[in-house]
Amino acid sequence: MASWGCPHEINGKCARLNELVCNPGMKGCVLAGRYFFLSSDDKNRRLREKQERTGKEEGGEPTD
């Protein structure tokens, strides 16, 4: 398993979002709407909305 580090996280806080505690996928996060999160259905809302607009399912295939 691989790990990653957010370039905006400094000492557990988000430098991009007014020094809030870093919570990947939260509103305003650069990861929100781009990735699927297992920890919270609320974080996945933007990704689902984006998929509905583009007409694609989770696998990336058209829904015709």
PDBQT receptor file of N, H, CA, C and O in Angstrom, charges set to zero:
ATOM      1  N   MET A   1       0.846  -1.179   0.000  1.00  0.00    +0.000 N 
ATOM      2  CA  MET A   1       0.000   0.000   0.000  1.00  0.00    +0.000 C 
ATOM      3  C   MET A   1       0.890   1.240   0.000  1.00  0.00    +0.000 C 
ATOM      4  O   MET A   1       1.907   1.286   0.692  1.00  0.00    +0.000 OA
ATOM      5  N   ALA A   2       0.512   2.204  -0.752  1.00  0.00    +0.000 N 
ATOM      6  H   ALA A   2      -0.314   2.167  -1.314  1.00  0.00    +0.000 HD
ATOM      7  CA  ALA A   2       1.276   3.442  -0.861  1.00  0.00    +0.000 C 
ATOM      8  C   ALA A   2       0.656   4.529   0.007  1.00  0.00    +0.000 C 
ATOM      9  O   ALA A   2      -0.531   4.480   0.327  1.00  0.00    +0.000 OA
ATOM     10  N   SER A   3       1.446   5.480   0.371  1.00  0.00    +0.000 N 
ATOM     11  H   SER A   3       2.411   5.519   0.111  1.00  0.00    +0.000 HD
ATOM     12  CA  SER A   3       0.936   6.624   1.126  1.00  0.00    +0.000 C 
ATOM     13  C   SER A   3       1.244   7.889   0.339  1.00  0.00    +0.000 C 
ATOM     14  O   SER A   3       2.020   7.857  -0.616  1.00  0.00    +0.000 OA
ATOM     15  N   TRP A   4       0.652   8.974   0.727  1.00  0.00    +0.000 N 
ATOM     16  H   TRP A   4       0.021   9.000   1.502  1.00  0.00    +0.000 HD
ATOM     17  CA  TRP A   4       0.846  10.234   0.029  1.00  0.00    +0.000 C 
ATOM     18  C   TRP A   4       0.878  11.346   1.061  1.00  0.00    +0.000 C 
ATOM     19  O   TRP A   4       0.529  11.140   2.223  1.00  0.00    +0.000 OA
ATOM     20  N   GLY A   5       1.290  12.500   0.635  1.00  0.00    +0.000 N 
ATOM     21  H   GLY A   5       1.573  12.667  -0.310  1.00  0.00    +0.000 HD
ATOM     22  CA  GLY A   5       1.288  13.663   1.496  1.00  0.00    +0.000 C 
ATOM     23  C   GLY A   5       0.726  14.856   0.742  1.00  0.00    +0.000 C 
ATOM     24  O   GLY A   5       1.101  15.108  -0.403  1.00  0.00    +0.000 OA
ATOM     25  N   CYS A   6      -0.157  15.574   1.371  1.00  0.00    +0.000 N 
ATOM     26  H   CYS A   6      -0.462  15.369   2.301  1.00  0.00    +0.000 HD
ATOM     27  CA  CYS A   6      -0.746  16.748   0.745  1.00  0.00    +0.000 C 
ATOM     28  C   CYS A   6       0.233  17.916   0.866  1.00  0.00    +0.000 C 
ATOM     29  O   CYS A   6       0.754  18.169   1.952  1.00  0.00    +0.000 OA
ATOM     30  N   PRO A   7       0.491  18.627  -0.227  1.00  0.00    +0.000 N 
ATOM     31  CA  PRO A   7       1.425  19.748  -0.159  1.00  0.00    +0.000 C 
ATOM     32  C   PRO A   7       0.898  20.927   0.658  1.00  0.00    +0.000 C 
ATOM     33  O   PRO A   7       1.660  21.822   1.022  1.00  0.00    +0.000 OA
ATOM     34  N   HIS A   8      -0.424  20.926   0.950  1.00  0.00    +0.000 N 
ATOM     35  H   HIS A   8      -1.043  20.198   0.654  1.00  0.00    +0.000 HD
ATOM     36  CA  HIS A   8      -1.015  22.020   1.721  1.00  0.00    +0.000 C 
ATOM     37  C   HIS A   8      -1.045  21.731   3.219  1.00  0.00    +0.000 C 
ATOM     38  O   HIS A   8      -1.331  22.628   4.012  1.00  0.00    +0.000 OA
ATOM     39  N   GLU A   9      -0.753  20.485   3.620  1.00  0.00    +0.000 N 
ATOM     40  H   GLU A   9      -0.521  19.756   2.976  1.00  0.00    +0.000 HD
ATOM     41  CA  GLU A   9      -0.782  20.114   5.035  1.00  0.00    +0.000 C 
ATOM     42  C   GLU A   9       0.550  20.439   5.692  1.00  0.00    +0.000 C 
ATOM     43  O   GLU A   9       1.602  19.960   5.270  1.00  0.00    +0.000 OA
ATOM     44  N   ILE A  10       0.487  21.255   6.724  1.00  0.00    +0.000 N 
ATOM     45  H   ILE A  10      -0.368  21.644   7.067  1.00  0.00    +0.000 HD
ATOM     46  CA  ILE A  10       1.671  21.622   7.489  1.00  0.00    +0.000 C 
ATOM     47  C   ILE A  10       1.341  21.406   8.959  1.00  0.00    +0.000 C 
ATOM     48  O   ILE A  10       0.476  22.082   9.517  1.00  0.00    +0.000 OA
ATOM     49  N   ASN A  11       2.031  20.468   9.574  1.00  0.00    +0.000 N 
ATOM     50  H   ASN A  11       2.733  19.919   9.121  1.00  0.00    +0.000 HD
ATOM     51  CA  ASN A  11       1.808  20.130  10.987  1.00  0.00    +0.000 C 
ATOM     52  C   ASN A  11       0.348  19.784  11.277  1.00  0.00    +0.000 C 
ATOM     53  O   ASN A  11      -0.190  20.175  12.313  1.00  0.00    +0.000 OA
ATOM     54  N   GLY A  12      -0.296  19.046  10.360  1.00  0.00    +0.000 N 
ATOM     55  H   GLY A  12       0.142  18.728   9.519  1.00  0.00    +0.000 HD
ATOM     56  CA  GLY A  12      -1.666  18.596  10.569  1.00  0.00    +0.000 C 
ATOM     57  C   GLY A  12      -2.734  19.634  10.255  1.00  0.00    +0.000 C 
ATOM     58  O   GLY A  12      -3.923  19.381  10.444  1.00  0.00    +0.000 OA
ATOM     59  N   LYS A  13      -2.314  20.802   9.775  1.00  0.00    +0.000 N 
ATOM     60  H   LYS A  13      -1.347  21.008   9.621  1.00  0.00    +0.000 HD
ATOM     61  CA  LYS A  13      -3.270  21.864   9.439  1.00  0.00    +0.000 C 
ATOM     62  C   LYS A  13      -3.164  22.205   7.965  1.00  0.00    +0.000 C 
ATOM     63  O   LYS A  13      -2.105  22.046   7.358  1.00  0.00    +0.000 OA
ATOM     64  N   CYS A  14      -4.270  22.679   7.385  1.00  0.00    +0.000 N 
ATOM     65  H   CYS A  14      -5.130  22.808   7.878  1.00  0.00    +0.000 HD
ATOM     66  CA  CYS A  14      -4.320  22.996   5.962  1.00  0.00    +0.000 C 
ATOM     67  C   CYS A  14      -3.931  24.461   5.736  1.00  0.00    +0.000 C 
ATOM     68  O   CYS A  14      -4.624  25.375   6.183  1.00  0.00    +0.000 OA
ATOM     69  N   ALA A  15      -2.826  24.663   5.043  1.00  0.00    +0.000 N 
ATOM     70  H   ALA A  15      -2.264  23.920   4.680  1.00  0.00    +0.000 HD
ATOM     71  CA  ALA A  15      -2.359  26.015   4.752  1.00  0.00    +0.000 C 
ATOM     72  C   ALA A  15      -3.262  26.696   3.725  1.00  0.00    +0.000 C 
ATOM     73  O   ALA A  15      -3.264  27.922   3.619  1.00  0.00    +0.000 OA
ATOM     74  N   ARG A  16      -4.020  25.919   2.978  1.00  0.00    +0.000 N 
ATOM     75  H   ARG A  16      -4.019  24.922   3.064  1.00  0.00    +0.000 HD
ATOM     76  CA  ARG A  16      -4.902  26.465   1.947  1.00  0.00    +0.000 C 
ATOM     77  C   ARG A  16      -6.235  26.941   2.531  1.00  0.00    +0.000 C 
ATOM     78  O   ARG A  16      -6.855  27.861   1.999  1.00  0.00    +0.000 OA
ATOM     79  N   LEU A  17      -6.673  26.312   3.625  1.00  0.00    +0.000 N 
ATOM     80  H   LEU A  17      -6.170  25.565   4.057  1.00  0.00    +0.000 HD
ATOM     81  CA  LEU A  17      -7.992  26.603   4.191  1.00  0.00    +0.000 C 
ATOM     82  C   LEU A  17      -7.907  27.206   5.592  1.00  0.00    +0.000 C 
ATOM     83  O   LEU A  17      -8.436  26.644   6.551  1.00  0.00    +0.000 OA
ATOM     84  N   ASN A  18      -7.260  28.316   5.699  1.00  0.00    +0.000 N 
ATOM     85  H   ASN A  18      -6.830  28.773   4.920  1.00  0.00    +0.000 HD
ATOM     86  CA  ASN A  18      -7.222  29.099   6.939  1.00  0.00    +0.000 C 
ATOM     87  C   ASN A  18      -6.776  28.314   8.158  1.00  0.00    +0.000 C 
ATOM     88  O   ASN A  18      -7.334  28.469   9.244  1.00  0.00    +0.000 OA
ATOM     89  N   GLU A  19      -5.762  27.465   7.976  1.00  0.00    +0.000 N 
ATOM     90  H   GLU A  19      -5.308  27.338   7.094  1.00  0.00    +0.000 HD
ATOM     91  CA  GLU A  19      -5.179  26.710   9.083  1.00  0.00    +0.000 C 
ATOM     92  C   GLU A  19      -6.169  25.778   9.796  1.00  0.00    +0.000 C 
ATOM     93  O   GLU A  19      -5.991  25.481  10.978  1.00  0.00    +0.000 OA
ATOM     94  N   LEU A  20      -7.211  25.312   9.087  1.00  0.00    +0.000 N 
ATOM     95  H   LEU A  20      -7.355  25.553   8.127  1.00  0.00    +0.000 HD
ATOM     96  CA  LEU A  20      -8.122  24.333   9.665  1.00  0.00    +0.000 C 
ATOM     97  C   LEU A  20      -7.402  23.002   9.789  1.00  0.00    +0.000 C 
ATOM     98  O   LEU A  20      -6.429  22.747   9.080  1.00  0.00    +0.000 OA
ATOM     99  N   VAL A  21      -7.882  22.152  10.692  1.00  0.00    +0.000 N 
ATOM    100  H   VAL A  21      -8.673  22.359  11.268  1.00  0.00    +0.000 HD
ATOM    101  CA  VAL A  21      -7.314  20.818  10.822  1.00  0.00    +0.000 C 
ATOM    102  C   VAL A  21      -7.497  20.092   9.494  1.00  0.00    +0.000 C 
ATOM    103  O   VAL A  21      -8.589  20.088   8.927  1.00  0.00    +0.000 OA
ATOM    104  N   CYS A  22      -6.423  19.478   9.000  1.00  0.00    +0.000 N 
ATOM    105  H   CYS A  22      -5.536  19.481   9.461  1.00  0.00    +0.000 HD
ATOM    106  CA  CYS A  22      -6.465  18.806   7.702  1.00  0.00    +0.000 C 
ATOM    107  C   CYS A  22      -7.412  17.610   7.764  1.00  0.00    +0.000 C 
ATOM    108  O   CYS A  22      -7.264  16.722   8.603  1.00  0.00    +0.000 OA
ATOM    109  N   ASN A  23      -8.381  17.608   6.860  1.00  0.00    +0.000 N 
ATOM    110  H   ASN A  23      -8.501  18.330   6.178  1.00  0.00    +0.000 HD
ATOM    111  CA  ASN A  23      -9.348  16.523   6.741  1.00  0.00    +0.000 C 
ATOM    112  C   ASN A  23      -9.533  16.282   5.245  1.00  0.00    +0.000 C 
ATOM    113  O   ASN A  23     -10.386  16.914   4.622  1.00  0.00    +0.000 OA
ATOM    114  N   PRO A  24      -8.743  15.371   4.655  1.00  0.00    +0.000 N 
ATOM    115  CA  PRO A  24      -8.786  15.172   3.204  1.00  0.00    +0.000 C 
ATOM    116  C   PRO A  24     -10.204  14.972   2.678  1.00  0.00    +0.000 C 
ATOM    117  O   PRO A  24     -10.949  14.128   3.175  1.00  0.00    +0.000 OA
ATOM    118  N   GLY A  25     -10.563  15.752   1.672  1.00  0.00    +0.000 N 
ATOM    119  H   GLY A  25      -9.957  16.437   1.268  1.00  0.00    +0.000 HD
ATOM    120  CA  GLY A  25     -11.877  15.664   1.052  1.00  0.00    +0.000 C 
ATOM    121  C   GLY A  25     -12.901  16.638   1.587  1.00  0.00    +0.000 C 
ATOM    122  O   GLY A  25     -14.014  16.714   1.066  1.00  0.00    +0.000 OA
ATOM    123  N   MET A  26     -12.542  17.394   2.632  1.00  0.00    +0.000 N 
ATOM    124  H   MET A  26     -11.638  17.332   3.055  1.00  0.00    +0.000 HD
ATOM    125  CA  MET A  26     -13.513  18.350   3.178  1.00  0.00    +0.000 C 
ATOM    126  C   MET A  26     -13.780  19.457   2.162  1.00  0.00    +0.000 C 
ATOM    127  O   MET A  26     -13.029  19.622   1.200  1.00  0.00    +0.000 OA
ATOM    128  N   LYS A  27     -14.838  20.202   2.377  1.00  0.00    +0.000 N 
ATOM    129  H   LYS A  27     -15.448  20.068   3.158  1.00  0.00    +0.000 HD
ATOM    130  CA  LYS A  27     -15.194  21.290   1.476  1.00  0.00    +0.000 C 
ATOM    131  C   LYS A  27     -14.013  22.252   1.339  1.00  0.00    +0.000 C 
ATOM    132  O   LYS A  27     -13.449  22.711   2.332  1.00  0.00    +0.000 OA
ATOM    133  N   GLY A  28     -13.655  22.544   0.092  1.00  0.00    +0.000 N 
ATOM    134  H   GLY A  28     -14.114  22.170  -0.714  1.00  0.00    +0.000 HD
ATOM    135  CA  GLY A  28     -12.537  23.428  -0.177  1.00  0.00    +0.000 C 
ATOM    136  C   GLY A  28     -11.228  22.710  -0.414  1.00  0.00    +0.000 C 
ATOM    137  O   GLY A  28     -10.279  23.306  -0.924  1.00  0.00    +0.000 OA
ATOM    138  N   CYS A  29     -11.158  21.444  -0.055  1.00  0.00    +0.000 N 
ATOM    139  H   CYS A  29     -11.929  20.960   0.360  1.00  0.00    +0.000 HD
ATOM    140  CA  CYS A  29      -9.944  20.650  -0.240  1.00  0.00    +0.000 C 
ATOM    141  C   CYS A  29      -9.716  20.388  -1.731  1.00  0.00    +0.000 C 
ATOM    142  O   CYS A  29     -10.673  20.181  -2.478  1.00  0.00    +0.000 OA
ATOM    143  N   VAL A  30      -8.466  20.396  -2.159  1.00  0.00    +0.000 N 
ATOM    144  H   VAL A  30      -7.689  20.564  -1.552  1.00  0.00    +0.000 HD
ATOM    145  CA  VAL A  30      -8.155  20.137  -3.562  1.00  0.00    +0.000 C 
ATOM    146  C   VAL A  30      -8.517  18.716  -3.976  1.00  0.00    +0.000 C 
ATOM    147  O   VAL A  30      -8.630  18.440  -5.170  1.00  0.00    +0.000 OA
ATOM    148  N   LEU A  31      -8.701  17.814  -3.027  1.00  0.00    +0.000 N 
ATOM    149  H   LEU A  31      -8.609  18.038  -2.057  1.00  0.00    +0.000 HD
ATOM    150  CA  LEU A  31      -9.059  16.430  -3.324  1.00  0.00    +0.000 C 
ATOM    151  C   LEU A  31     -10.560  16.227  -3.452  1.00  0.00    +0.000 C 
ATOM    152  O   LEU A  31     -10.996  15.226  -4.022  1.00  0.00    +0.000 OA
ATOM    153  N   ALA A  32     -11.362  17.154  -2.935  1.00  0.00    +0.000 N 
ATOM    154  H   ALA A  32     -11.008  17.967  -2.473  1.00  0.00    +0.000 HD
ATOM    155  CA  ALA A  32     -12.819  17.012  -2.957  1.00  0.00    +0.000 C 
ATOM    156  C   ALA A  32     -13.330  16.946  -4.386  1.00  0.00    +0.000 C 
ATOM    157  O   ALA A  32     -12.975  17.780  -5.220  1.00  0.00    +0.000 OA
ATOM    158  N   GLY A  33     -14.159  15.960  -4.665  1.00  0.00    +0.000 N 
ATOM    159  H   GLY A  33     -14.447  15.283  -3.988  1.00  0.00    +0.000 HD
ATOM    160  CA  GLY A  33     -14.749  15.806  -5.981  1.00  0.00    +0.000 C 
ATOM    161  C   GLY A  33     -13.846  15.129  -6.995  1.00  0.00    +0.000 C 
ATOM    162  O   GLY A  33     -14.236  14.943  -8.147  1.00  0.00    +0.000 OA
ATOM    163  N   ARG A  34     -12.651  14.761  -6.581  1.00  0.00    +0.000 N 
ATOM    164  H   ARG A  34     -12.334  14.913  -5.645  1.00  0.00    +0.000 HD
ATOM    165  CA  ARG A  34     -11.702  14.118  -7.497  1.00  0.00    +0.000 C 
ATOM    166  C   ARG A  34     -11.466  12.666  -7.134  1.00  0.00    +0.000 C 
ATOM    167  O   ARG A  34     -11.088  11.864  -7.988  1.00  0.00    +0.000 OA
ATOM    168  N   TYR A  35     -11.687  12.319  -5.861  1.00  0.00    +0.000 N 
ATOM    169  H   TYR A  35     -11.993  12.970  -5.167  1.00  0.00    +0.000 HD
ATOM    170  CA  TYR A  35     -11.403  10.976  -5.380  1.00  0.00    +0.000 C 
ATOM    171  C   TYR A  35     -12.558  10.456  -4.542  1.00  0.00    +0.000 C 
ATOM    172  O   TYR A  35     -13.350  11.236  -4.014  1.00  0.00    +0.000 OA
ATOM    173  N   PHE A  36     -12.654   9.128  -4.420  1.00  0.00    +0.000 N 
ATOM    174  H   PHE A  36     -12.011   8.494  -4.849  1.00  0.00    +0.000 HD
ATOM    175  CA  PHE A  36     -13.681   8.479  -3.609  1.00  0.00    +0.000 C 
ATOM    176  C   PHE A  36     -13.117   8.241  -2.221  1.00  0.00    +0.000 C 
ATOM    177  O   PHE A  36     -12.002   7.739  -2.078  1.00  0.00    +0.000 OA
ATOM    178  N   PHE A  37     -13.884   8.602  -1.190  1.00  0.00    +0.000 N 
ATOM    179  H   PHE A  37     -14.789   9.010  -1.306  1.00  0.00    +0.000 HD
ATOM    180  CA  PHE A  37     -13.446   8.432   0.191  1.00  0.00    +0.000 C 
ATOM    181  C   PHE A  37     -14.323   7.400   0.891  1.00  0.00    +0.000 C 
ATOM    182  O   PHE A  37     -15.549   7.509   0.863  1.00  0.00    +0.000 OA
ATOM    183  N   LEU A  38     -13.715   6.414   1.509  1.00  0.00    +0.000 N 
ATOM    184  H   LEU A  38     -12.719   6.326   1.531  1.00  0.00    +0.000 HD
ATOM    185  CA  LEU A  38     -14.455   5.382   2.228  1.00  0.00    +0.000 C 
ATOM    186  C   LEU A  38     -14.977   5.895   3.561  1.00  0.00    +0.000 C 
ATOM    187  O   LEU A  38     -15.987   5.394   4.056  1.00  0.00    +0.000 OA
ATOM    188  N   SER A  39     -14.324   6.865   4.143  1.00  0.00    +0.000 N 
ATOM    189  H   SER A  39     -13.504   7.272   3.741  1.00  0.00    +0.000 HD
ATOM    190  CA  SER A  39     -14.641   7.305   5.498  1.00  0.00    +0.000 C 
ATOM    191  C   SER A  39     -15.935   8.102   5.629  1.00  0.00    +0.000 C 
ATOM    192  O   SER A  39     -16.527   8.120   6.708  1.00  0.00    +0.000 OA
ATOM    193  N   SER A  40     -16.391   8.758   4.566  1.00  0.00    +0.000 N 
ATOM    194  H   SER A  40     -15.910   8.743   3.690  1.00  0.00    +0.000 HD
ATOM    195  CA  SER A  40     -17.545   9.637   4.701  1.00  0.00    +0.000 C 
ATOM    196  C   SER A  40     -18.327   9.746   3.405  1.00  0.00    +0.000 C 
ATOM    197  O   SER A  40     -17.767  10.084   2.362  1.00  0.00    +0.000 OA
ATOM    198  N   ASP A  41     -19.612   9.462   3.467  1.00  0.00    +0.000 N 
ATOM    199  H   ASP A  41     -20.067   9.187   4.314  1.00  0.00    +0.000 HD
ATOM    200  CA  ASP A  41     -20.459   9.589   2.287  1.00  0.00    +0.000 C 
ATOM    201  C   ASP A  41     -20.620  11.062   1.891  1.00  0.00    +0.000 C 
ATOM    202  O   ASP A  41     -20.776  11.375   0.711  1.00  0.00    +0.000 OA
ATOM    203  N   ASP A  42     -20.582  11.958   2.874  1.00  0.00    +0.000 N 
ATOM    204  H   ASP A  42     -20.455  11.704   3.833  1.00  0.00    +0.000 HD
ATOM    205  CA  ASP A  42     -20.722  13.386   2.594  1.00  0.00    +0.000 C 
ATOM    206  C   ASP A  42     -19.576  13.897   1.706  1.00  0.00    +0.000 C 
ATOM    207  O   ASP A  42     -19.785  14.756   0.850  1.00  0.00    +0.000 OA
ATOM    208  N   LYS A  43     -18.369  13.365   1.916  1.00  0.00    +0.000 N 
ATOM    209  H   LYS A  43     -18.199  12.667   2.612  1.00  0.00    +0.000 HD
ATOM    210  CA  LYS A  43     -17.222  13.777   1.116  1.00  0.00    +0.000 C 
ATOM    211  C   LYS A  43     -17.356  13.335  -0.335  1.00  0.00    +0.000 C 
ATOM    212  O   LYS A  43     -16.728  13.922  -1.216  1.00  0.00    +0.000 OA
ATOM    213  N   ASN A  44     -18.163  12.312  -0.599  1.00  0.00    +0.000 N 
ATOM    214  H   ASN A  44     -18.673  11.835   0.117  1.00  0.00    +0.000 HD
ATOM    215  CA  ASN A  44     -18.321  11.781  -1.949  1.00  0.00    +0.000 C 
ATOM    216  C   ASN A  44     -19.444  12.458  -2.728  1.00  0.00    +0.000 C 
ATOM    217  O   ASN A  44     -19.633  12.163  -3.908  1.00  0.00    +0.000 OA
ATOM    218  N   ARG A  45     -20.183  13.348  -2.104  1.00  0.00    +0.000 N 
ATOM    219  H   ARG A  45     -20.029  13.588  -1.145  1.00  0.00    +0.000 HD
ATOM    220  CA  ARG A  45     -21.303  14.016  -2.754  1.00  0.00    +0.000 C 
ATOM    221  C   ARG A  45     -20.865  14.771  -4.013  1.00  0.00    +0.000 C 
ATOM    222  O   ARG A  45     -21.520  14.666  -5.050  1.00  0.00    +0.000 OA
ATOM    223  N   ARG A  46     -19.784  15.517  -3.939  1.00  0.00    +0.000 N 
ATOM    224  H   ARG A  46     -19.251  15.602  -3.097  1.00  0.00    +0.000 HD
ATOM    225  CA  ARG A  46     -19.311  16.287  -5.104  1.00  0.00    +0.000 C 
ATOM    226  C   ARG A  46     -18.888  15.376  -6.241  1.00  0.00    +0.000 C 
ATOM    227  O   ARG A  46     -19.118  15.697  -7.407  1.00  0.00    +0.000 OA
ATOM    228  N   LEU A  47     -18.270  14.238  -5.920  1.00  0.00    +0.000 N 
ATOM    229  H   LEU A  47     -18.083  13.977  -4.973  1.00  0.00    +0.000 HD
ATOM    230  CA  LEU A  47     -17.865  13.305  -6.963  1.00  0.00    +0.000 C 
ATOM    231  C   LEU A  47     -19.087  12.719  -7.651  1.00  0.00    +0.000 C 
ATOM    232  O   LEU A  47     -19.101  12.590  -8.875  1.00  0.00    +0.000 OA
ATOM    233  N   ARG A  48     -20.125  12.357  -6.877  1.00  0.00    +0.000 N 
ATOM    234  H   ARG A  48     -20.114  12.462  -5.883  1.00  0.00    +0.000 HD
ATOM    235  CA  ARG A  48     -21.356  11.818  -7.473  1.00  0.00    +0.000 C 
ATOM    236  C   ARG A  48     -22.039  12.861  -8.352  1.00  0.00    +0.000 C 
ATOM    237  O   ARG A  48     -22.516  12.534  -9.438  1.00  0.00    +0.000 OA
ATOM    238  N   GLU A  49     -22.094  14.117  -7.895  1.00  0.00    +0.000 N 
ATOM    239  H   GLU A  49     -21.706  14.383  -7.012  1.00  0.00    +0.000 HD
ATOM    240  CA  GLU A  49     -22.709  15.184  -8.685  1.00  0.00    +0.000 C 
ATOM    241  C   GLU A  49     -21.947  15.389  -9.993  1.00  0.00    +0.000 C 
ATOM    242  O   GLU A  49     -22.558  15.578 -11.045  1.00  0.00    +0.000 OA
ATOM    243  N   LYS A  50     -20.641  15.352  -9.931  1.00  0.00    +0.000 N 
ATOM    244  H   LYS A  50     -20.145  15.199  -9.077  1.00  0.00    +0.000 HD
ATOM    245  CA  LYS A  50     -19.811  15.507 -11.119  1.00  0.00    +0.000 C 
ATOM    246  C   LYS A  50     -20.069  14.368 -12.100  1.00  0.00    +0.000 C 
ATOM    247  O   LYS A  50     -20.162  14.595 -13.307  1.00  0.00    +0.000 OA
ATOM    248  N   GLN A  51     -20.185  13.140 -11.583  1.00  0.00    +0.000 N 
ATOM    249  H   GLN A  51     -20.109  12.956 -10.603  1.00  0.00    +0.000 HD
ATOM    250  CA  GLN A  51     -20.441  11.985 -12.438  1.00  0.00    +0.000 C 
ATOM    251  C   GLN A  51     -21.815  12.077 -13.088  1.00  0.00    +0.000 C 
ATOM    252  O   GLN A  51     -21.972  11.694 -14.247  1.00  0.00    +0.000 OA
ATOM    253  N   GLU A  52     -22.813  12.578 -12.362  1.00  0.00    +0.000 N 
ATOM    254  H   GLU A  52     -22.686  12.889 -11.421  1.00  0.00    +0.000 HD
ATOM    255  CA  GLU A  52     -24.153  12.737 -12.922  1.00  0.00    +0.000 C 
ATOM    256  C   GLU A  52     -24.158  13.761 -14.055  1.00  0.00    +0.000 C 
ATOM    257  O   GLU A  52     -24.820  13.564 -15.075  1.00  0.00    +0.000 OA
ATOM    258  N   ARG A  53     -23.419  14.851 -13.870  1.00  0.00    +0.000 N 
ATOM    259  H   ARG A  53     -22.882  15.010 -13.042  1.00  0.00    +0.000 HD
ATOM    260  CA  ARG A  53     -23.354  15.884 -14.904  1.00  0.00    +0.000 C 
ATOM    261  C   ARG A  53     -22.686  15.369 -16.170  1.00  0.00    +0.000 C 
ATOM    262  O   ARG A  53     -23.123  15.677 -17.279  1.00  0.00    +0.000 OA
ATOM    263  N   THR A  54     -21.640  14.594 -16.005  1.00  0.00    +0.000 N 
ATOM    264  H   THR A  54     -21.285  14.343 -15.104  1.00  0.00    +0.000 HD
ATOM    265  CA  THR A  54     -20.912  14.102 -17.170  1.00  0.00    +0.000 C 
ATOM    266  C   THR A  54     -21.512  12.831 -17.733  1.00  0.00    +0.000 C 
ATOM    267  O   THR A  54     -21.110  12.383 -18.806  1.00  0.00    +0.000 OA
ATOM    268  N   GLY A  55     -22.484  12.231 -17.015  1.00  0.00    +0.000 N 
ATOM    269  H   GLY A  55     -22.810  12.596 -16.143  1.00  0.00    +0.000 HD
ATOM    270  CA  GLY A  55     -23.142  11.024 -17.486  1.00  0.00    +0.000 C 
ATOM    271  C   GLY A  55     -22.276   9.793 -17.371  1.00  0.00    +0.000 C 
ATOM    272  O   GLY A  55     -22.413   8.859 -18.162  1.00  0.00    +0.000 OA
ATOM    273  N   LYS A  56     -21.392   9.778 -16.401  1.00  0.00    +0.000 N 
ATOM    274  H   LYS A  56     -21.281  10.536 -15.759  1.00  0.00    +0.000 HD
ATOM    275  CA  LYS A  56     -20.503   8.633 -16.219  1.00  0.00    +0.000 C 
ATOM    276  C   LYS A  56     -20.751   7.991 -14.868  1.00  0.00    +0.000 C 
ATOM    277  O   LYS A  56     -21.085   8.660 -13.890  1.00  0.00    +0.000 OA
ATOM    278  N   GLU A  57     -20.579   6.674 -14.836  1.00  0.00    +0.000 N 
ATOM    279  H   GLU A  57     -20.308   6.130 -15.630  1.00  0.00    +0.000 HD
ATOM    280  CA  GLU A  57     -20.693   5.931 -13.590  1.00  0.00    +0.000 C 
ATOM    281  C   GLU A  57     -19.330   5.908 -12.907  1.00  0.00    +0.000 C 
ATOM    282  O   GLU A  57     -18.362   6.477 -13.410  1.00  0.00    +0.000 OA
ATOM    283  N   GLU A  58     -19.269   5.254 -11.771  1.00  0.00    +0.000 N 
ATOM    284  H   GLU A  58     -20.056   4.792 -11.362  1.00  0.00    +0.000 HD
ATOM    285  CA  GLU A  58     -18.046   5.201 -10.987  1.00  0.00    +0.000 C 
ATOM    286  C   GLU A  58     -16.883   4.611 -11.776  1.00  0.00    +0.000 C 
ATOM    287  O   GLU A  58     -15.742   5.039 -11.600  1.00  0.00    +0.000 OA
ATOM    288  N   GLY A  59     -17.151   3.645 -12.635  1.00  0.00    +0.000 N 
ATOM    289  H   GLY A  59     -18.078   3.298 -12.778  1.00  0.00    +0.000 HD
ATOM    290  CA  GLY A  59     -16.100   3.015 -13.424  1.00  0.00    +0.000 C 
ATOM    291  C   GLY A  59     -15.614   3.870 -14.574  1.00  0.00    +0.000 C 
ATOM    292  O   GLY A  59     -14.638   3.505 -15.230  1.00  0.00    +0.000 OA
ATOM    293  N   GLY A  60     -16.254   4.992 -14.843  1.00  0.00    +0.000 N 
ATOM    294  H   GLY A  60     -17.047   5.288 -14.310  1.00  0.00    +0.000 HD
ATOM    295  CA  GLY A  60     -15.843   5.878 -15.897  1.00  0.00    +0.000 C 
ATOM    296  C   GLY A  60     -16.447   5.574 -17.243  1.00  0.00    +0.000 C 
ATOM    297  O   GLY A  60     -16.090   6.208 -18.236  1.00  0.00    +0.000 OA
ATOM    298  N   GLU A  61     -17.346   4.628 -17.303  1.00  0.00    +0.000 N 
ATOM    299  H   GLU A  61     -17.636   4.113 -16.496  1.00  0.00    +0.000 HD
ATOM    300  CA  GLU A  61     -18.001   4.260 -18.558  1.00  0.00    +0.000 C 
ATOM    301  C   GLU A  61     -19.275   5.083 -18.750  1.00  0.00    +0.000 C 
ATOM    302  O   GLU A  61     -19.938   5.399 -17.762  1.00  0.00    +0.000 OA
ATOM    303  N   PRO A  62     -19.640   5.440 -19.974  1.00  0.00    +0.000 N 
ATOM    304  CA  PRO A  62     -20.887   6.149 -20.232  1.00  0.00    +0.000 C 
ATOM    305  C   PRO A  62     -22.089   5.317 -19.805  1.00  0.00    +0.000 C 
ATOM    306  O   PRO A  62     -22.044   4.088 -19.859  1.00  0.00    +0.000 OA
ATOM    307  N   THR A  63     -23.172   5.984 -19.378  1.00  0.00    +0.000 N 
ATOM    308  H   THR A  63     -23.208   6.983 -19.334  1.00  0.00    +0.000 HD
ATOM    309  CA  THR A  63     -24.357   5.281 -18.864  1.00  0.00    +0.000 C 
ATOM    310  C   THR A  63     -25.464   5.151 -19.884  1.00  0.00    +0.000 C 
ATOM    311  O   THR A  63     -26.626   5.093 -19.483  1.00  0.00    +0.000 OA
ATOM    312  N   ASP A  64     -25.193   5.102 -21.147  1.00  0.00    +0.000 N 
ATOM    313  H   ASP A  64     -24.248   5.149 -21.473  1.00  0.00    +0.000 HD
ATOM    314  CA  ASP A  64     -26.239   5.036 -22.188  1.00  0.00    +0.000 C 
ATOM    315  C   ASP A  64     -27.114   3.878 -22.059  1.00  0.00    +0.000 C 
ATOM    316  O   ASP A  64     -28.030   3.703 -22.863  1.00  0.00    +0.000 OA
TER     317      ASP A  64
